[in-house]
Amino acid sequence: MLIHGIDPERVQAAVFDLGGVFLAGGPDAVAAFGSRHGVTDDAWRAMRHELFSETGMWSAVERGECRFDDFVEHLRNLVAAHGVTVSVEDARDFMQNTGERAADRLRHEIVEATARLYERMPTALLTNNVREWGPVWRGLIDVASLFDVVIDSCEVGMRKPEPAIYELTREKLGLPHDALFFVDDIGANLKSARALGWQTLRYDDTARVLEVLHALAAAKPPRAGASHAKRGATSPLR
């Protein structure tokens, strides 16, 4: 029986994005950065195209080819050229995912659903991320108790939606493409996964995603060696 287009019987492993799935916000916060700081819509739209295209500076940061601080400086200079001054702190937090804001954006219900799923099948985190942000997000979730595999773009030198990063994820999981399920909030990332045979679900409604995750967990028996007992005493999940 299909659940929102997903066949639980086919799924042998589940793959998750981080920002936009476990952490609310992300693209919406980026889109609103200009208006938050008094940059006109047209100007910010042009800057976003330069910064965040597949060949833009942000892609290089996510591949680990460019320092985050260099991106922050470039962002501030672009904004300054339009007569707007943005502090280093605000530029660094352009996605509103640093410091206390990150903890406020954590979706605890998704963490708990993933923990239950981890007890029943292999799971992976497939994230476009920044090296400098690692300590923050790794401090929010108990990675070892949620995922068998973590593929971080800045560590592997490739990023979604590049097909190679999906192939690497499949290889680490040791399963065929058509056995994988993937949830992400960005359509282009899902499109590349579907082209390889993955089942995909866009994160645009928490209740819908939870329904699918619960169905996946219900379709599989518990697997050996993956239980709540693995979690340390200081796990954020407790």
N, CA and C of each residue as an Amber inpcrd file, in Angstrom:
protein
   714
   0.8370000  -1.1960000   0.0000000   0.0000000   0.0000000   0.0000000
   0.8770000   1.2530000   0.0000000   0.6310000   2.1470000  -0.9150000
   1.4170000   3.3660000  -1.0030000   0.9810000   4.3740000   0.0580000
   1.9670000   5.0310000   0.6700000   1.7130000   6.1040000   1.6350000
   2.3070000   7.3760000   1.0470000   1.4370000   8.2710000   0.5840000
   1.8790000   9.4990000  -0.0710000   2.8820000   9.2020000  -1.1940000
   2.5650000   8.1620000  -1.9490000   3.3900000   7.8010000  -3.0920000
   4.5880000   6.9380000  -2.7730000   4.8070000   6.5950000  -1.5260000
   5.9510000   5.7880000  -1.1110000   5.4960000   4.3550000  -0.8400000
   6.2450000   3.3910000  -1.3610000   5.9710000   1.9740000  -1.1240000
   6.8790000   1.4850000   0.0060000   6.3840000   1.3570000   1.2350000
   7.2400000   0.9450000   2.3570000   7.9000000  -0.4130000   2.1650000
   7.2630000  -1.2910000   1.4360000   7.8220000  -2.6330000   1.2590000
   9.1190000  -2.6050000   0.4520000   9.2810000  -1.6080000  -0.4130000
  10.4990000  -1.5000000  -1.2270000  11.6630000  -0.8940000  -0.4690000
  11.3670000  -0.1650000   0.5750000  12.4100000   0.6160000   1.2500000
  13.2410000  -0.2650000   2.1690000  14.5370000  -0.2430000   1.9530000
  15.4670000  -0.9750000   2.8110000  16.3790000  -0.0550000   3.6110000
  16.4170000   1.2240000   3.2500000  17.1940000   2.2070000   3.9990000
  16.5960000   3.5850000   3.7480000  16.6980000   4.4440000   4.7510000
  16.1420000   5.7950000   4.6600000  17.2610000   6.8240000   4.7470000
  17.1730000   7.8360000   3.8780000  18.1860000   8.8880000   3.7940000
  17.5050000  10.2250000   4.0890000  18.1600000  11.0520000   4.9020000
  17.5660000  12.3140000   5.3410000  18.4840000  13.4940000   5.0360000
  17.8800000  14.5820000   4.6190000  18.5440000  15.8800000   4.6060000
  18.5720000  16.4030000   6.0470000  19.4170000  17.3940000   6.3100000
  19.4790000  18.0010000   7.6390000  18.6740000  19.2990000   7.6960000
  19.2000000  20.3720000   7.0740000  18.4990000  21.6430000   7.0730000
  17.2270000  21.5770000   6.2580000  16.1190000  22.0060000   6.8490000
  14.8300000  21.9190000   6.1740000  14.0680000  20.6690000   6.5390000
  14.7440000  19.6900000   7.1480000  14.0910000  18.4690000   7.6190000
  14.2000000  18.4030000   9.1420000  15.3860000  18.2000000   9.6570000
  15.5730000  18.2150000  11.1090000  15.5490000  19.6360000  11.6600000
  16.0080000  20.5780000  10.8620000  16.0300000  21.9770000  11.2790000
  15.0910000  22.7840000  10.3990000  14.1580000  23.4800000  10.9950000
  13.2360000  24.3180000  10.2310000  13.9800000  25.5040000   9.6330000
  13.4260000  26.0610000   8.5670000  14.0040000  27.2610000   7.9660000
  14.9480000  26.9310000   6.8360000  16.0270000  27.6860000   6.7240000
  16.9850000  27.4670000   5.6520000  16.6860000  28.3350000   4.4550000
  16.1680000  27.7600000   3.3700000  15.8940000  28.5510000   2.1650000
  14.9720000  29.7430000   2.4000000  13.9700000  29.5880000   3.2490000
  13.0630000  30.7060000   3.5310000  13.8060000  31.8450000   4.2250000
  14.7020000  31.4930000   5.1410000  15.4780000  32.5120000   5.8380000
  16.4300000  33.2280000   4.8750000  16.9950000  32.4830000   3.9400000
  17.8730000  33.0950000   2.9370000  17.0760000  34.0620000   2.0710000
  15.9110000  33.6420000   1.6180000  15.0860000  34.4950000   0.7580000
  14.7010000  35.7880000   1.4560000  14.5320000  35.7320000   2.7710000
  14.0960000  36.9030000   3.5210000  15.2500000  37.7550000   4.0370000
  16.4920000  37.3320000   3.7980000  17.6470000  38.0710000   4.3280000
  17.6440000  39.5190000   3.8470000  17.3870000  39.7350000   2.5740000
  17.3980000  41.0950000   2.0390000  16.4130000  41.9950000   2.7310000
  15.1770000  41.5530000   2.8410000  14.1570000  42.3910000   3.4790000
  14.4480000  42.6110000   4.9540000  15.0810000  41.6280000   5.6130000
  15.4250000  41.7970000   7.0290000  16.4250000  42.9380000   7.2320000
  17.2370000  43.1910000   6.1920000  18.3210000  44.1660000   6.3550000
  18.1790000  45.3820000   5.4370000  17.0080000  45.5460000   4.8250000
  16.7560000  46.7430000   4.0450000  17.3020000  46.7520000   2.6420000
  17.5850000  45.5730000   2.0830000  18.0150000  45.4580000   0.6940000
  16.7670000  45.3000000  -0.1740000  16.7040000  45.9910000  -1.2930000
  15.5270000  45.8860000  -2.1490000  15.3700000  44.4690000  -2.6820000
  14.1470000  44.0950000  -2.9990000  13.8820000  42.7480000  -3.4960000
  14.6700000  42.4490000  -4.7630000  14.7000000  43.4070000  -5.7020000
  15.4160000  43.1820000  -6.9580000  16.9080000  43.0010000  -6.7290000
  17.4780000  43.8190000  -5.8600000  18.9130000  43.7270000  -5.5890000
  19.2580000  42.4050000  -4.9190000  18.4570000  42.0150000  -3.9440000
  18.7540000  40.7620000  -3.2480000  18.5390000  39.5500000  -4.1490000
  17.5730000  39.6470000  -5.0390000  17.3420000  38.5510000  -5.9820000
  18.5720000  38.3520000  -6.8690000  19.1590000  39.4460000  -7.3270000
  20.3550000  39.3550000  -8.1620000  21.5380000  38.8070000  -7.3600000
  21.6810000  39.2400000  -6.1330000  22.7750000  38.7430000  -5.2910000
  22.6050000  37.2550000  -4.9840000  21.3860000  36.8640000  -4.7200000
  21.1330000  35.4420000  -4.4630000  21.5130000  34.5910000  -5.6540000
  21.2010000  35.0630000  -6.8500000  21.5470000  34.3080000  -8.0410000
  23.0610000  34.1440000  -8.1530000  23.8000000  35.2090000  -7.8490000
  25.2540000  35.1280000  -7.9100000  25.8170000  34.1990000  -6.8320000
  25.3050000  34.3290000  -5.6370000  25.8720000  33.6080000  -4.5030000
  25.4990000  32.1350000  -4.4610000  24.2430000  31.8210000  -4.8250000
  23.7160000  30.4980000  -4.5370000  23.4240000  29.6360000  -5.7620000
  23.8780000  30.0550000  -6.9350000  23.7430000  29.1870000  -8.1030000
  24.6830000  27.9880000  -7.9610000  24.5350000  27.0180000  -8.8310000
  25.3790000  25.8200000  -8.7550000  26.8560000  26.1550000  -8.8900000
  27.1680000  27.2620000  -9.5690000  28.5690000  27.6700000  -9.7370000
  28.9360000  28.8340000  -8.8220000  28.0290000  29.2010000  -7.9220000
  28.2610000  30.3330000  -7.0350000  29.1810000  29.9950000  -5.8740000
  29.5050000  31.0270000  -5.1190000  30.4560000  30.8800000  -4.0260000
  29.9550000  29.9380000  -2.9400000  28.6430000  29.9500000  -2.6860000
  28.1080000  29.0880000  -1.6390000  28.3040000  27.6150000  -1.9520000
  28.1750000  27.2560000  -3.2260000  28.4140000  25.8640000  -3.6060000
  29.8480000  25.4620000  -3.2880000  30.7900000  26.3780000  -3.5120000
  32.1930000  26.0930000  -3.2020000  32.4060000  25.9280000  -1.7000000
  31.6960000  26.7400000  -0.8990000  31.7930000  26.5910000   0.5570000
  31.2660000  25.2280000   0.9740000  30.1420000  24.8080000   0.4030000
  29.5560000  23.5170000   0.7780000  30.4080000  22.3420000   0.3220000
  31.2220000  22.5250000  -0.7060000  32.1400000  21.4640000  -1.1290000
  33.4490000  21.4950000  -0.3370000  33.5990000  22.4540000   0.5470000
  34.8350000  22.5760000   1.3070000  35.9610000  23.2060000   0.5180000
  35.6340000  23.8840000  -0.5910000  36.6460000  24.5030000  -1.4450000
  36.9000000  25.9630000  -1.0790000  36.0720000  26.5160000  -0.2260000
  36.1370000  27.9370000   0.1170000  35.7710000  28.1000000   1.5860000
  36.4300000  29.0070000   2.2670000  36.1480000  29.2360000   3.6840000
  34.8340000  29.9900000   3.8730000  34.1320000  29.6320000   4.9150000
  32.8880000  30.3200000   5.2390000  33.1330000  31.8010000   5.4980000
  34.2240000  32.1390000   6.1760000  34.5200000  33.5420000   6.4560000
  34.7220000  34.3500000   5.1740000  35.2630000  33.7150000   4.1270000
  35.4130000  34.4060000   2.8450000  34.0500000  34.6970000   2.2230000
  33.1320000  33.7500000   2.3770000  31.7730000  33.9630000   1.8920000
  31.1130000  35.1130000   2.6470000  31.2760000  35.1400000   3.9600000
  30.6840000  36.1940000   4.7840000  31.1900000  37.5670000   4.3470000
  32.4810000  37.6680000   4.1050000  33.0550000  38.9420000   3.6640000
  32.4960000  39.3480000   2.3030000  32.3810000  38.3760000   1.4070000
  31.8510000  38.6700000   0.0760000  30.3900000  39.1130000   0.1510000
  29.6140000  38.4560000   0.9820000  28.2170000  38.8200000   1.1720000
  28.1040000  40.2510000   1.6920000  28.8930000  40.5970000   2.6710000
  28.8500000  41.9530000   3.2270000  29.2440000  42.9980000   2.1750000
  30.2260000  42.6640000   1.3420000  30.6490000  43.6080000   0.3000000
  29.5610000  43.7960000  -0.7500000  28.8810000  42.7300000  -1.1280000
  27.7990000  42.8430000  -2.0980000  26.6820000  43.7280000  -1.5660000
  26.3160000  43.5070000  -0.3210000  25.2590000  44.3020000   0.2900000
  25.6920000  45.7630000   0.4230000  26.9500000  45.9770000   0.8010000
  27.4640000  47.3430000   0.9670000  27.4270000  48.1140000  -0.3380000
  27.6100000  47.4110000  -1.4610000  27.5670000  48.0760000  -2.7660000
  26.1870000  48.6490000  -3.0610000  25.1890000  48.2100000  -2.3110000
  23.8260000  48.7270000  -2.4600000  23.4670000  49.6570000  -1.3070000
  24.4880000  50.1190000  -0.6050000  24.2780000  51.1080000   0.4380000
  23.7830000  50.5730000   1.7590000  23.9330000  49.2830000   1.9830000
  23.4390000  48.6680000   3.2220000  24.6160000  48.0550000   3.9850000
  24.6850000  48.3350000   5.2620000  25.7270000  47.7630000   6.1100000
  25.1520000  46.6110000   6.9230000  25.8010000  45.4530000   6.8250000
  25.3920000  44.2650000   7.5680000  26.5630000  43.8400000   8.4480000
  26.3030000  43.5920000   9.7020000  27.3590000  43.1910000  10.6240000
  27.8910000  41.8050000  10.2640000  29.0930000  41.5200000  10.7520000
  29.6620000  40.1820000  10.5550000  28.7430000  39.1320000  11.1610000
  28.2150000  39.4150000  12.3450000  27.3320000  38.4590000  13.0220000
  26.0800000  38.1730000  12.1900000  25.4590000  39.2190000  11.6530000
  24.2510000  39.0090000  10.8490000  24.5660000  38.2960000   9.5450000
  25.7010000  38.6120000   8.9540000  26.0880000  37.9400000   7.7090000
  26.3670000  36.4640000   7.9570000  26.9940000  36.1610000   9.0590000
  27.2730000  34.7560000   9.3940000  25.9850000  33.9810000   9.6630000
  24.9610000  34.6910000  10.1340000  23.6970000  34.0490000  10.4800000
  22.6430000  34.2780000   9.3930000  23.0900000  34.4150000   8.1460000
  22.1570000  34.7230000   7.0520000  21.0820000  33.6570000   6.8990000
  21.3780000  32.4250000   7.3150000  20.4100000  31.3440000   7.2120000
  19.6730000  31.1240000   8.5290000  19.9900000  31.9390000   9.5180000
  19.3720000  31.8500000  10.8470000  19.4850000  30.4440000  11.4400000
  20.6880000  29.8980000  11.3550000  20.8870000  28.5340000  11.8550000
  22.1240000  28.4070000  12.7300000  22.5620000  29.5100000  13.3390000
  23.7200000  29.4510000  14.2080000  23.3160000  29.7940000  15.6380000
  24.1290000  29.3750000  16.5830000  23.8950000  29.6970000  17.9860000
  22.5680000  29.1710000  18.4920000  21.9150000  29.9840000  19.3310000
  20.6710000  29.5590000  19.9580000  19.5630000  29.3540000  18.9370000
  19.6120000  30.0550000  17.8340000  18.5550000  29.8990000  16.8290000
  18.4910000  28.4630000  16.3240000  19.6280000  27.8070000  16.1890000
  19.6400000  26.4320000  15.6890000  18.8670000  25.5130000  16.6310000
  19.0840000  25.6550000  17.9270000  18.3720000  24.8180000  18.8900000
  16.8700000  25.0790000  18.8370000  16.4860000  26.3180000  18.6420000
  15.0630000  26.6580000  18.5600000  14.4030000  26.0570000  17.3330000
  15.1750000  25.7980000  16.2850000  14.6190000  25.3150000  15.0220000
  14.6040000  23.7980000  14.9110000  15.1430000  23.0940000  15.9090000
  15.1910000  21.6370000  15.8430000  13.7920000  21.0430000  15.9280000
  13.4550000  20.1590000  15.0030000  12.1490000  19.4880000  14.9960000
  12.2760000  18.1780000  15.7750000  11.9070000  18.2180000  17.0160000
  12.0880000  17.0650000  17.8950000  11.2690000  15.8670000  17.4370000
  10.1090000  16.1150000  16.8420000   9.2760000  15.0040000  16.3930000
   9.9250000  14.2380000  15.2500000  10.7010000  14.9300000  14.4050000
  11.4150000  14.2530000  13.3290000  12.5880000  13.4530000  13.8930000
  13.2550000  14.0060000  14.8920000  14.3420000  13.2810000  15.5550000
  13.8180000  11.9700000  16.1360000  12.7010000  12.0330000  16.8450000
  12.1520000  10.8310000  17.4770000  11.6940000   9.8120000  16.4390000
  11.0680000  10.2640000  15.3560000  10.6220000   9.3360000  14.3120000
  11.8120000   8.6790000  13.6350000  12.8850000   9.4280000  13.4380000
  14.0930000   8.8610000  12.8300000  14.7440000   7.8460000  13.7550000
  14.7440000   8.1270000  15.0560000  15.3010000   7.1830000  16.0180000
  14.5540000   5.8510000  15.9700000  13.2340000   5.8960000  15.8570000
  12.4600000   4.6580000  15.7550000  12.7690000   3.9230000  14.4580000
  12.9230000   4.6860000  13.3820000  13.2250000   4.0690000  12.0960000
  14.6140000   3.4440000  12.1030000  15.5480000   4.0990000  12.7550000
  16.9180000   3.5800000  12.8540000  16.9510000   2.1970000  13.4970000
  16.0040000   1.9180000  14.3770000  15.9430000   0.6120000  15.0300000
  15.4990000  -0.4860000  14.0720000  15.0060000  -0.1040000  12.8940000
  14.4210000  -1.0800000  11.9870000  15.1180000  -1.1750000  10.6240000
  15.9060000  -0.1690000  10.2730000  16.6030000  -0.2190000   8.9810000
  17.7950000   0.7280000   9.0030000  18.7570000   0.5430000   8.1060000
  19.8700000   1.4900000   8.0090000  19.3640000   2.8830000   7.6360000
  20.0000000   3.8790000   8.1800000  19.6510000   5.2690000   7.8960000
  20.9160000   6.0530000   7.5620000  20.7360000   7.1130000   6.7870000
  21.8680000   7.9600000   6.4090000  21.4590000   9.4210000   6.4560000
  22.4170000  10.2750000   6.7620000  22.2450000  11.7190000   6.6660000
  23.0310000  12.1850000   5.4560000  22.3430000  12.8490000   4.5390000
  22.9590000  13.3660000   3.3200000  22.7440000  14.8740000   3.3080000
  23.7740000  15.6280000   3.6580000  23.6070000  17.0570000   3.8900000
  24.6000000  17.8980000   3.1120000  24.0990000  18.9710000   2.5020000
  24.9710000  20.0330000   2.0000000  25.2690000  20.9280000   3.1930000
  26.5360000  20.9790000   3.5820000  26.8270000  21.6690000   4.8290000
  28.1620000  22.3800000   4.7710000  28.4560000  23.0790000   5.8390000
  29.6310000  23.9410000   5.9310000  30.5010000  23.4390000   7.0740000
  31.7880000  23.3190000   6.8160000  32.6940000  22.7720000   7.8240000
  32.5820000  23.5080000   9.1570000  32.4860000  24.8180000   9.0990000
  32.4520000  25.6160000  10.3290000  31.1730000  25.4220000  11.1360000
  30.1270000  24.8950000  10.5100000  28.8710000  24.6800000  11.2270000
  28.7890000  23.3190000  11.9070000  29.7550000  22.4480000  11.6400000
  29.7030000  21.0930000  12.1680000  29.4910000  21.0010000  13.6650000
  30.2690000  21.7300000  14.4810000  30.0790000  21.6170000  15.9310000
  28.6760000  21.9980000  16.4020000  28.0270000  22.9300000  15.6960000
  26.6840000  23.3500000  16.1080000  25.6760000  22.2430000  15.8710000
  25.5640000  21.7630000  14.6200000  24.5090000  20.7880000  14.3580000
  24.8060000  19.4290000  14.9820000  26.0730000  19.0670000  15.0840000
  26.4040000  17.7980000  15.7330000  26.1530000  17.8520000  17.2410000
  26.0660000  19.0520000  17.7930000  25.7230000  19.1980000  19.1890000
  24.2270000  19.1780000  19.4590000  23.4380000  19.2530000  18.3840000
  21.9860000  19.2780000  18.5340000  21.3590000  17.8960000  18.4850000
  21.9620000  16.9920000  17.7200000  21.3910000  15.6550000  17.5550000
  22.4570000  14.6020000  17.8640000  22.0050000  13.4740000  18.3690000
  22.8960000  12.3660000  18.6980000  23.1160000  11.5560000  17.4110000
  24.1040000  11.9760000  16.6430000  24.3040000  11.4350000  15.3010000
  24.4690000   9.9170000  15.3240000  25.2350000   9.3960000  16.2580000
  25.5190000   7.9610000  16.2950000  24.2840000   7.1260000  16.5850000
  23.2780000   7.7160000  17.2290000  22.0590000   6.9820000  17.5500000
  20.9570000   7.1870000  16.5210000  21.2670000   7.9230000  15.4630000
  20.2770000   8.1770000  14.4260000  20.6910000   7.6450000  13.0600000
  22.0010000   7.6010000  12.7750000  22.4540000   7.3190000  11.4090000
  23.5940000   6.3060000  11.3840000  23.5080000   5.3990000  10.4280000
  24.6160000   4.4900000  10.1480000  25.6760000   5.1710000   9.2900000
  25.2360000   6.0970000   8.4470000  26.1180000   6.7560000   7.4760000
  25.8520000   8.2510000   7.5090000  26.9000000   9.0600000   7.5090000
  26.7790000  10.5110000   7.3870000  27.6100000  10.9640000   6.1970000
  26.9600000  11.5760000   5.2210000  27.6260000  12.1270000   4.0450000
  27.4720000  13.6370000   4.1110000  28.5570000  14.3220000   4.4240000
  28.5830000  15.7730000   4.5710000  29.3230000  16.3530000   3.3710000
  28.6660000  17.2190000   2.6340000  29.2300000  17.7340000   1.3760000
  30.6240000  18.3220000   1.5470000  30.8390000  19.0640000   2.6430000
  32.1340000  19.7220000   2.8150000  33.2480000  18.7310000   3.1230000
  32.8960000  17.5190000   3.5250000  33.9000000  16.4960000   3.8180000
  34.2050000  15.6190000   2.6070000  33.2540000  15.5060000   1.6890000
  33.4500000  14.6070000   0.5390000  33.7190000  15.3670000  -0.7580000
  33.6430000  16.7010000  -0.7410000  33.9870000  17.5040000  -1.9100000
  32.9690000  17.4580000  -3.0290000  31.7340000  17.1410000  -2.7110000
  30.6450000  17.1440000  -3.6920000  29.3680000  17.4760000  -2.9450000
  28.3340000  17.8570000  -3.6880000  27.1120000  18.3070000  -3.0230000
  25.8870000  17.9250000  -3.8440000  24.7400000  17.8650000  -3.1600000
  23.4800000  17.7070000  -3.8790000  23.2460000  18.9620000  -4.7190000
  22.7220000  18.8420000  -5.9220000  22.1400000  17.6500000  -6.5510000
  23.0960000  16.8930000  -7.4830000  24.4070000  16.9470000  -7.2460000
  25.3630000  16.2380000  -8.0980000  25.1630000  14.7240000  -7.9440000
  24.9880000  13.9890000  -9.0390000  24.7020000  12.5510000  -8.9360000
  25.7410000  11.7750000  -8.1380000  26.9970000  12.2060000  -8.1590000
  28.0550000  11.4410000  -7.4940000  27.8400000  11.3120000  -5.9920000
  27.2390000  12.3140000  -5.3680000  27.0570000  12.2360000  -3.9170000
  25.9580000  11.2370000  -3.5470000  25.0000000  11.0360000  -4.4270000
  23.9730000  10.0230000  -4.2000000  24.5690000   8.6250000  -4.3930000
  25.4320000   8.5030000  -5.3800000  26.0950000   7.2210000  -5.6050000
  26.9760000   6.8620000  -4.4100000  27.6620000   7.8600000  -3.8590000
  28.4820000   7.6060000  -2.6720000  27.6150000   7.1610000  -1.4990000
  26.4790000   7.7800000  -1.3150000  25.5600000   7.4060000  -0.2380000
  25.0880000   5.9680000  -0.4210000  24.6900000   5.6360000  -1.6350000
  24.2570000   4.2620000  -1.9300000  25.3690000   3.2600000  -1.6470000
  26.5810000   3.6100000  -2.0610000  27.7260000   2.7190000  -1.8490000
  27.9700000   2.4890000  -0.3540000  27.9110000   3.5440000   0.4460000
  28.1430000   3.4050000   1.8770000  27.0480000   2.5720000   2.5560000
  25.8260000   2.6720000   2.0540000  24.7330000   1.8820000   2.6030000
  24.7680000   0.4390000   2.1070000  25.4200000   0.2040000   0.9680000
  25.5500000  -1.1420000   0.4320000  24.2650000  -1.7160000  -0.1150000
  23.4330000  -0.8450000  -0.6820000  22.1310000  -1.2600000  -1.2030000
  21.9330000  -0.7100000  -2.6090000  21.0320000  -1.3130000  -3.4010000
  20.7280000  -0.7560000  -4.7240000  19.9470000   0.5510000  -4.6000000
  20.0190000   1.3620000  -5.6320000  19.3320000   2.6500000  -5.6120000
  17.8410000   2.5150000  -5.3610000  17.2190000   1.4940000  -5.9570000
  15.7610000   1.3970000  -5.8460000  15.2970000   0.9030000  -4.4730000
  16.2460000   0.6470000  -3.5640000  15.8900000   0.2610000  -2.2040000
  15.9290000   1.4480000  -1.2470000  16.2600000   2.6390000  -1.7670000
  16.4660000   3.7880000  -0.8990000  15.2840000   4.7530000  -0.9250000
  15.0340000   5.3460000   0.2360000  14.0220000   6.3850000   0.4120000
  14.7470000   7.6500000   0.8750000  14.3110000   8.8110000   0.3660000
  15.0080000  10.0630000   0.6560000  14.0000000  11.1670000   0.9070000
  14.2070000  11.9090000   2.0020000  13.3700000  13.0750000   2.2870000
  14.2550000  14.3160000   2.3380000  13.8480000  15.3410000   1.5900000
  14.5910000  16.5950000   1.4640000  13.5640000  17.6860000   1.2160000
  13.9320000  18.9320000   1.4930000  12.9910000  20.0340000   1.2890000
  13.2010000  20.7640000  -0.0290000  14.2070000  20.3540000  -0.8170000
  14.5200000  21.0530000  -2.0630000  14.2600000  20.1190000  -3.2550000
  13.4190000  20.5810000  -4.1720000  13.0110000  19.7480000  -5.2880000
  14.1520000  19.2680000  -6.1580000  15.1370000  20.1240000  -6.4290000
  16.2560000  19.7320000  -7.2930000  17.0440000  18.5760000  -6.6820000
  17.1720000  18.5610000  -5.3750000  17.8800000  17.4620000  -4.7090000
  17.1230000  16.1470000  -4.8430000  15.8020000  16.2280000  -4.7730000
  14.9750000  15.0350000  -4.9230000  14.9650000  14.5300000  -6.3610000
  14.9970000  15.4520000  -7.3000000  14.9690000  15.0690000  -8.7080000
  16.1680000  14.2070000  -9.0660000  17.3470000  14.5720000  -8.5910000
  18.5400000  13.7720000  -8.8760000  18.4320000  12.3790000  -8.2690000
  17.8590000  12.3020000  -7.0570000  17.6930000  11.0020000  -6.4140000
  16.7010000  10.1290000  -7.1850000  15.5900000  10.7270000  -7.6080000
  14.5860000   9.9660000  -8.3650000  15.1580000   9.4360000  -9.6720000
  16.0200000  10.2010000 -10.2980000  16.6170000   9.7730000 -11.5690000
  17.4440000   8.5010000 -11.4030000  17.9080000   8.2450000 -10.1920000
  18.6920000   7.0420000  -9.9070000  17.8270000   5.8900000  -9.4130000
  16.5380000   6.1540000  -9.1810000  15.6340000   5.1030000  -8.7450000
  15.2140000   5.1780000  -7.2960000  15.6630000   6.2110000  -6.5600000
  15.2570000   6.3700000  -5.1720000  13.7820000   6.7800000  -5.0950000
  13.1090000   6.3560000  -4.0480000  11.8020000   6.9100000  -3.7160000
  12.0440000   8.1870000  -2.9130000  11.3070000   9.2320000  -3.2190000
  11.5800000  10.5240000  -2.5820000  10.3040000  11.1540000  -2.0390000
  10.5060000  11.9840000  -1.0270000   9.4030000  12.7210000  -0.4160000
   9.8950000  14.1310000  -0.1010000   9.1630000  15.1160000  -0.5860000
   9.5400000  16.4940000  -0.2880000   8.9870000  16.9030000   1.0680000
   9.8460000  17.5250000   1.8610000   9.4040000  18.0020000   3.1700000
   8.7010000  19.3470000   3.0010000   7.3840000  19.3010000   2.9580000
   6.6010000  20.5290000   2.9230000   5.4440000  20.4870000   3.9180000
   5.3520000  19.3750000   4.6590000   4.3060000  19.2450000   5.6660000
   4.7710000  18.2130000   6.6880000   4.9400000  18.6360000   7.9240000
   5.4930000  17.7470000   8.9440000   4.6150000  16.5290000   9.1730000
   3.3010000  16.7190000   9.2220000   2.4040000  15.5950000   9.4780000
   2.5230000  14.5370000   8.3840000   2.6450000  14.9740000   7.1440000
   2.7620000  14.0290000   6.0270000   4.0670000  13.2480000   6.1200000
   5.1520000  13.9220000   6.4290000   6.4420000  13.2440000   6.5530000
   6.4020000  12.2420000   7.7000000   5.8370000  12.6310000   8.8230000
   5.7540000  11.7220000   9.9620000   4.9170000  10.4890000   9.6300000
   3.8560000  10.6880000   8.8790000   3.0170000   9.5470000   8.4950000
   3.8250000   8.5360000   7.6850000   4.6410000   9.0350000   6.7690000
   5.4650000   8.1320000   5.9570000   6.5220000   7.4480000   6.8230000
   7.1870000   8.1880000   7.6870000   8.2180000   7.5960000   8.5380000
   7.6400000   6.5320000   9.4580000   6.4620000   6.7880000   9.9980000
   5.8180000   5.7890000  10.8550000   5.4540000   4.5360000  10.0500000
   5.0070000   4.7340000   8.8150000   4.6620000   3.5860000   7.9680000
   5.8980000   2.7610000   7.6240000   7.0130000   3.4250000   7.3640000
   8.2530000   2.7060000   7.0800000   8.6830000   1.8770000   8.2860000
   8.5960000   2.4710000   9.4660000   8.9910000   1.7440000  10.6760000
   8.0670000   0.5590000  10.9330000   6.7770000   0.7470000  10.6870000
   5.8150000  -0.3180000  10.9410000   5.9900000  -1.4950000   9.9870000
   6.5870000  -1.2430000   8.8320000   6.7220000  -2.2850000   7.8120000
   7.9080000  -3.2050000   8.0500000   8.7790000  -2.8700000   9.0290000
   9.9970000  -3.6450000   9.2440000  10.1000000  -4.1010000  10.6920000
  10.6510000  -5.2910000  10.9250000  10.9090000  -5.7210000  12.3060000
  12.1480000  -5.0270000  12.8520000  12.3240000  -5.0080000  14.1590000
  13.5480000  -4.4360000  14.7250000  14.7790000  -5.1710000  14.2030000
  15.8420000  -4.4380000  13.9840000  17.0880000  -5.0710000  13.5350000
  18.0380000  -5.2190000  14.7270000  18.9090000  -6.1770000  14.6380000
  19.8490000  -6.4450000  15.7210000  20.8670000  -5.3140000  15.8270000
  21.2280000  -4.9610000  17.0630000  22.3150000  -4.0270000  17.2870000
  21.9690000  -2.5740000  17.0990000  20.6840000  -2.2450000  16.9860000
  20.2970000  -0.8360000  16.8220000  19.1150000  -0.5390000  17.7220000
  19.3860000  -0.2770000  18.9630000  18.3120000  -0.0510000  19.9320000
  18.5650000   1.2280000  20.7020000  17.5730000   1.6330000  21.4560000
  17.7040000   2.8320000  22.2780000  18.8440000   2.6970000  23.2810000
  19.2250000   1.4680000  23.5950000  20.2880000   1.2610000  24.5680000
  21.6240000   1.8080000  24.0910000  21.7640000   2.0210000  22.7790000
  23.0210000   2.5400000  22.2390000  23.2440000   3.9840000  22.6440000
  22.1900000   4.7020000  23.0010000  22.3290000   6.1110000  23.2600000
  23.0620000   6.3710000  24.5680000  23.9310000   7.3370000  24.5500000
  24.6780000   7.6880000  25.7470000  23.8010000   8.4260000  26.7410000
  24.3000000   8.5270000  27.9490000  23.5230000   9.1390000  29.0170000
  23.2450000  10.6070000  28.7650000  24.0860000  11.2500000  27.9390000
  23.8960000  12.6770000  27.6990000  23.2400000  12.9440000  26.3500000
  22.6540000  11.9160000  25.7460000  22.0400000  12.0920000  24.4320000
  20.9680000  13.1560000  24.4500000  20.9620000  14.0870000  23.4300000
  19.8990000  15.0850000  23.3480000  18.5220000  14.4780000  23.1290000
  18.4790000  13.1910000  22.7510000  17.1940000  12.5570000  22.4830000
  16.4860000  12.1230000  23.7670000  17.2190000  12.0750000  24.8370000
  16.5920000  11.5880000  26.0700000  15.7200000  12.6440000  26.7170000
